[in-house]
Amino acid sequence: ASALEAIVNNIKDREFILVIDEVSYLAQSDSSFLSVLQSFVDNDFQHCNLTLILCSSISSFMEEDILGLKSPVYGRSVFPIKLLPFSIAESALMLPGWSCDDIARAHAMTGGIPYYLSFFSQWKCLDDAVMNEFFSPGGRLLVEPRLLLSMSFRNVDLYEGILDLMAHGCNEVSVIASKSGKDK
C-alpha cells in the first residue's frame, strides 16, 4: 500500500505508466494485494493521469484472479490483451541469416516465445545457440527446464528423473514406474 501511496503522491499531474510484471507472484506473497489495489484503482488512481498495466506469465491467474468474477479488481479492466507466441514468420525476423531449418527448429524449441528467441538471436546458427544457451555454465536457458517444472510440480526431482528415463529410451509406463520406484 505504501508503494502505491508514494506513486499517487509523487506523480501529481504528470502522465504516468505503472507496470506490475508478474503480478501473480506479488498477489501470492501478499493475499491482501488485490484488495488494496482495488481500493487504489477505485479511489486514488481516478484522480491521476495513470495507466496501470498488470502482467503475468500465468494466464490462469490473469483469467481467474484479475479478470474473474470473484476478483477484487473485476470489471476494472479496460483493455485486456493476451499475448500469443510468435508465428514462425515472426520468429524468423528475430533470427536473420539463419537457415530455414534452423529457424523452424528454434521456433519449435522455444514455442515462439520472444523471450527465449531473444537469447538465440545473438548466435549465428541453432547449434551455437543451443550449445551456449542450454549447455554452457553461463547459459541463460540452462536452468529453465527445472524452473518450469518447479512452477508446476512440488517434487521436481521425481519429474526430472522421469524425463531423464524417457530421454534414455524408456517409453513404457511400467518400465518408468519400475525404474523410478513409483506406482504406475
C-alpha positions in Angstrom: 0.0 0.0 0.0 2.8 2.4 0.8 4.4 2.0 -2.6 1.0 2.8 -4.3 0.6 5.8 -2.0 4.0 7.1 -2.9 3.2 6.8 -6.6 -0.1 8.7 -6.2 1.6 11.4 -4.1 4.5 11.8 -6.5 3.1 11.8 -10.0 0.9 14.8 -9.5 -0.5 15.9 -12.9 2.2 14.1 -14.9 1.3 11.2 -17.2 2.5 8.0 -15.6 2.5 4.4 -16.6 2.8 1.8 -13.9 3.7 -1.7 -15.0 3.5 -4.5 -12.5 5.1 -7.5 -14.1 4.4 -11.0 -12.7 1.7 -9.6 -10.6 0.7 -13.2 -9.8 3.8 -13.6 -7.6 3.0 -10.4 -5.7 -0.6 -11.5 -5.1 0.6 -14.9 -3.9 3.1 -13.4 -1.5 0.5 -10.9 -0.1 -3.1 -12.1 -0.1 -4.4 -8.6 0.5 -2.6 -7.1 -2.5 -5.5 -7.3 -5.0 -8.0 -5.8 -2.4 -5.5 -3.0 -1.7 -5.0 -2.5 -5.5 -8.8 -2.4 -6.0 -9.1 0.4 -3.4 -6.4 2.4 -5.1 -8.0 1.9 -8.5 -11.4 3.0 -7.3 -10.3 5.9 -5.1 -6.8 7.2 -5.8 -5.9 6.3 -9.4 -9.2 8.0 -10.7 -7.6 11.4 -9.8 -4.3 10.7 -11.6 -3.2 10.6 -15.1 -2.1 7.0 -14.6 -2.1 3.9 -16.8 -1.9 0.7 -14.9 -0.6 -2.4 -16.7 -0.7 -5.8 -14.9 1.2 -8.7 -16.4 1.7 -12.3 -15.6 3.1 -15.3 -17.4 0.5 -17.5 -15.6 -2.6 -17.0 -17.9 -4.9 -18.8 -15.5 -4.1 -16.3 -12.8 -4.9 -13.4 -15.1 -8.2 -15.0 -16.2 -9.4 -16.0 -12.7 -7.8 -13.7 -10.2 -7.6 -10.5 -12.3 -10.5 -10.7 -14.8 -12.6 -13.3 -12.9 -16.0 -12.5 -11.3 -14.6 -13.2 -7.8 -11.6 -10.9 -8.2 -11.5 -7.7 -6.2 -10.4 -5.9 -9.4 -13.2 -7.5 -11.5 -14.7 -5.1 -14.0 -11.9 -2.6 -13.8 -10.0 -3.9 -16.8 -10.2 -1.6 -19.8 -8.2 -3.5 -22.4 -7.1 -7.0 -21.6 -4.5 -8.4 -24.0 -3.5 -12.0 -24.2 -0.1 -12.0 -25.9 0.5 -15.1 -28.1 3.7 -16.7 -29.1 5.3 -15.5 -32.4 4.4 -17.2 -35.6 7.3 -18.9 -37.4 7.5 -15.9 -39.7 7.8 -13.5 -36.7 10.4 -15.9 -35.2 12.4 -15.7 -38.5 12.6 -11.9 -38.2 14.5 -12.4 -34.9 17.0 -14.8 -36.4 18.3 -13.0 -39.5 20.8 -15.0 -41.5 19.7 -18.3 -40.1 18.8 -21.2 -42.4 15.1 -22.1 -42.8 15.7 -25.4 -41.0 17.4 -23.7 -38.0 14.6 -21.2 -37.8 12.0 -23.9 -37.8 13.8 -25.9 -35.1 14.4 -22.8 -33.0 10.7 -21.9 -33.3 9.8 -25.4 -32.2 12.3 -25.4 -29.3 11.1 -22.0 -28.0 7.5 -22.3 -28.8 7.8 -19.0 -30.5 8.3 -17.2 -27.1 10.1 -13.9 -27.9 12.0 -14.0 -24.6 13.6 -17.3 -25.4 14.2 -16.3 -29.1 16.0 -13.2 -27.9 18.7 -15.4 -26.4 19.1 -17.3 -29.7 19.2 -14.2 -31.8 22.8 -13.3 -30.8 24.1 -16.6 -32.3 24.9 -17.4 -36.0 23.0 -20.7 -36.0 21.0 -23.1 -33.9 23.9 -25.3 -32.9 25.8 -22.3 -31.5 22.6 -21.1 -29.7 21.8 -24.4 -28.1 25.4 -25.1 -27.0 25.8 -21.6 -25.5 22.3 -21.1 -24.0 21.4 -24.6 -22.8 24.7 -26.4 -22.1 27.2 -23.7 -21.0 27.6 -22.7 -17.4 26.6 -19.2 -18.2 23.7 -20.2 -20.5 20.5 -18.4 -19.7 18.4 -21.5 -20.5 20.5 -24.0 -18.6 18.2 -23.9 -15.5 15.0 -23.1 -17.4 13.6 -26.6 -17.5 14.0 -27.1 -13.8 12.4 -23.6 -13.2 9.4 -24.5 -15.4 9.0 -27.9 -13.6 9.1 -26.2 -10.2 6.3 -23.9 -11.3 4.1 -26.9 -12.0 5.2 -29.6 -9.6 6.3 -29.9 -6.0 8.6 -32.9 -6.4 10.9 -31.6 -9.2 13.4 -34.4 -8.7 10.8 -37.1 -9.4 9.7 -35.4 -12.7 13.3 -34.7 -13.8 14.0 -38.4 -13.2 11.1 -39.5 -15.3 12.1 -37.1 -18.1 15.6 -38.5 -17.9 14.3 -42.0 -18.2 12.3 -41.1 -21.2 15.3 -39.3 -22.8 17.2 -42.6 -22.4 14.6 -44.6 -24.2 12.2 -45.7 -21.5 8.8 -45.1 -23.0 6.5 -47.6 -21.3 4.7 -46.6 -18.1 5.6 -49.9 -16.4 9.3 -49.5 -17.1 9.3 -45.9 -16.0 7.4 -46.8 -12.8 9.8 -49.7 -12.1 13.0 -47.7 -12.6 11.7 -44.6 -10.8 10.4 -46.7 -7.9 6.9 -45.1 -8.2 3.5 -46.6 -8.8 2.1 -46.7 -12.3 
